[in-house]
Amino acid sequence: MVRTMDYPEHRVLSGVQPSGTLHLGNYFGAIEQHLALQEQYPGECFYFIADYHALTSLKDAEALRANVQDVAVTYLALGLDPEKALLFRQSDVPEVTELTWLLSCVTGMGLLERGTSYKDKVARGLKSNVGLFTYPVLMAADILVYGSSFVPVGKDQVQHIEFAQDMATHFNTTYCPDAPVLRRPEWKLSKTPYVPGLDGQKMSKSYGNTIPIFETGKKLKKTVGRIETDSTPLGDPLDPETCRVFALLKLFCDDDALAELETWYRAGAREGEKFGYGHAKLLLGEKIASRFAEAQAKREHLLAHPEEVEVHLRAAAERARKIARGTVDACLAACGLR
């Protein structure tokens, strides 16, 4: 007998892949929204560190362990509250891979062959493997196993949510049309503006153009100094519309500060003195350091006490796994395996 699933009205699900040091693109593109959602839906935000997914491209075991720890420390330092949101390792919930197999048996090859993410990664030189090709099935399992109602994503990830919708529909139609087991998720588009990297492309570890969230001191100054600008002489008017430094400063400024900054740009002067790209970069470095100063201190504490991080990860995984087990058991029963 297939049992009816009892899901809450809203449950948020999102994952972050531990493929490298988290940067400003990650923060403004995902983390900031994740932290806001925990206040809106306390107890129903599920954030997992996608270490299974990372295996499609990262083959260094020690690097993977370090990256997973860095993601966990970063989220906790920036304000994730274990009382309001679950943060756990994907691999601590093996039921996800169990559901992946069940979904793969009702998913057509044509669906996966339409995957733009797979095509883009291969085009950029990432070696193709079965895991990379079937990545959307594992992602769908991540979403469906917890009965997620919506997934916050950028526009480039919408197709993966559509795939998850299709897989849920195919499974329910095939095995349990009268008592659907899998919940159809929706996507929630992020309102985050485009976050440019040092070269003007989207900030991404893949492009090597990032500014790490917790970069400090001389390293931060050097990194910010690498932001590409034109050759406009010091004191000449600057165009804020085309400046990559200005685009990043916008993320840290309120409306009044931004209006004042734009005035400096267009005048090429600030308080009677010349103003140029160098001044803008110094200002950006100061704002980055100031924005994350409190989190930086908490991060140092967590790095020195990894056992605290592990307690949070294990407790969250325990709760997540109970929910995942219930979903998988219902799916197995629907398939005739129970």
Phi, psi and omega in degrees: 000132179273124181271149179284134181278141180249095182257150175291163181302317181229133172216125184263138178225132174205154180229155176231129183276129182276065184259003180166182181295132180290145188229183183299328177297319177295319183295304183284337181275337184214306189301316181301319179291321178300318181292325178290322182293330179294336177280329182279325181230065183301132179087351183236025175252117182249111180242118183245149177268112192280070182286330174299314180299323183298334182295343179293338182227335183259119184248011181256109185300315181294322178296320180296314179301317180295319181294320178299315179297321181295319178297314181299312180298318182298312180298315181293321180293324183280351174126008175295129183257112181302343177279343184244339183217148177264130175235118186210162176282134177305318184289349176279358177236079184296344177302336179299317181287332177294316178292328178303318180294317180298319179291323182296337181278354176237012182252125180285148178301324182300326179297311181292326180294342177273358184296114181288327180297316179299314181298318181295318182293319178294321179296330179276001175104001179288129183296130181287139172212168183300321180299319180294320181291319182267011178313316181298333179289317177295321179295320178297319178297320177304318184284314188282331186293338180256004181065040183295137178271326175208158183233117177287124183216166170272170183301328183288351181252358183301321182301323179295325177289323176298320176299316180298322177298315180298316182294320178298316180297316180296318180295311182298318181294322182286315190249333186211060184296331182272341180217074184307134181267318186267134181276135179282117182275162174239160176261155176233109183290135177288143178270006185296134177290166177299129180254105182282148176271189182300332183258003179096340174288169176304133181297123184203141176300329181297330182264354180062035185235032189263162170241107182302144181302319186254026173291139182221170172055222184296325179297317179296314180300318181293318181295312179297325179296342180276356178298127185288131177226172179271189186259025179301127181296152177302130178098342176280154179302143178245150180262107181294337183291334183248359185274126179291327179294316179299320180300324178283322178299327179303330182289340185252356187250143170279179187299318182293315180296324181291320178296319179294318179298319179296324177298316178300317180300308186289336178269340185068023184208153178219119179051045175082358179246155180297147181229132181218188182300324180299319178294320180296320180292321177298318179296318179298316179301320180295319182291323178296312181299318181292317183300322187251013183299313181295318179294327179299318180295318179293324179298317180299321178296314182293324177296327180278346181227068182298338180296330178293320179295316182297322178300315180295316182297316183290320180295318180293319180296325180297316179291316181298322183292326178298318179292316180298321181297320179297319179295313183294319178299320178294323178292319179297319178296319180297325181281346183095013181266004175224000000 
